[in-house]
Amino acid sequence: MNIERTLSIIKPDVTKKNQIGEIINVFEKRGLSIVGMKMIRLTPQLAETFYQEHNTKSFFKGMTEFMCSSPVVVICLKGENAIKLNREIMGATDPQEAKVGTIRRTYGESIDNANAVHGSDSPQAAEREIKLFFQEEEIFF
């Protein structure tokens, strides 16, 4: 059994539509446990640090501005193969290409930032991202 932790962010497009609880419900119904969660407003510096691997790409400025435009919910999820499972639950980055029933297909609007959620893509990314948003004492279980 490979129990992992991963980070998910409920993005501004979802928080603005008051659908936070619906996303949380999807995670829990699919077997992921919420072991840390908070609503925050990203600063430009935090958004740029978070998305640092994309800083040379054309969409970087727009993405960081979007992520600072409204509060987000950062969630530390835990479960068996949590990283892979969360990626499956989220669906493809482009909501139009995501499978029916995935978060992005159901709640996402476009590939241009408004795709509902973020999820760590590797154990290394999960560790870095969780530490960026949570102190160890803010994670339970």
N, C-alpha and C positions, 0 to 999 in steps of 0.2 A: 504494500500500500504506500503510495507516494503522496503524502500530505504536504501541500504547498500553501503559501500565501501569495496573493497577487493584488495589484491595485486596479481599481476601476474609478473612473471619474464620470459622474453624470453631468453632462455639458449644459451650457447656458440655454440652448434651444429647448431642452427638456424641463429645466427648472422654471423657465418663463411660462411654460404651459401647465405647470402644477402636476407633472406626471412622475415626480420622484418616487412616490410610493409604488407606482406600477412597475418601475424598473427594479426596485428592491424586491418586490414580490417575485419577479422572474428569477432573480438570483437565488432566492431562498427555495423556490419550488424546484429548481434544477439541482439542489443539493449543496449549494455554497453557503457557508456561514459568514455572517457579518461579524468581524472581530474588532473593527474600528471604523468609525464614521464621523464626519463632521461637514458642515456647510461652511464654505469660505468664499471670499472674493479674491481671486488671484491678482497679485500685483504684476505689472509688466516684467519686473525683474524675475519673479518666481516663474511666470509663464515662459520666459526666455530660457531660464535654467532648465525647466522641465522639458522643453522641446529643443534642447541644445543640439541634438543630432541632426536637426532639420534647418539650422540657422543659415545655410547657404542656398536653400531652396526658395523658389519664387513665392510659395504660399506662406512662408514663415511669418511675415509681418501681419498678414490678415488673420492667420490662425491665432497668434498670440493676442491680438486685439480682440478677437471674438471670445477667447477664453477669459478675458478680463471684463467683458461687457456686462456680465451678470453673475450672481453667485453660482458656484458649482458645488457638488457633493462629492467628496473624496471618500472612498470606501476601501478598507482592507478586507479582502475576502479570503477565506480559508476553506480548503477541501481537498479531496483526492484529485490529483492532477488539475488543480485549480486554474493554472495558467491556460492550459489547453481548453479546459471546459469553458472558461470565461470567454475565450476567443470564439468558440463555437456558438455560445449563447449570443454574443454580440453580432456576429455575422460579418460579411465583407465590409470594407471601409465605405464603399459606395452603396448607400441604401438600395438603389435600384438593382444592384447585383447580388445583394444579400438574399439568403434563402428565406422563404416565407416562414414566419414564426420567430425569426431572430429579432433582437432588440432594434438593430439598425433598420431592418425592413419595416418594422411596425412603427417605430417612433422617429426615425431619422428623416430628414428633409432632403439633404443633398450631400455630396462628397465634399463640398466647399464648407467645411467646418461643422455644419449643422447635422452631424451624423449620430447624435444622441449620447454616445458613450466613448470612453477611452478604456483600453485594457492593456496591461503589460504584455509584451510579446516574448519574453524570455525570463528565465530565473534571474539573470543579471539585471535586467531592466526592472523586474519586480522589486528586487532588493533596493536598488537605487531610488526608485520612485516612492516606495513605502517610506524610506528614511527621509525623503524630501518633505513629506507631509505629516508624518507621525513620529512622536517620541515613543520609545519602547513601552513606557507605562500607559500609553493611550491605546494599546492593542491588548485585547482580552482573549483568554483561552490559550 
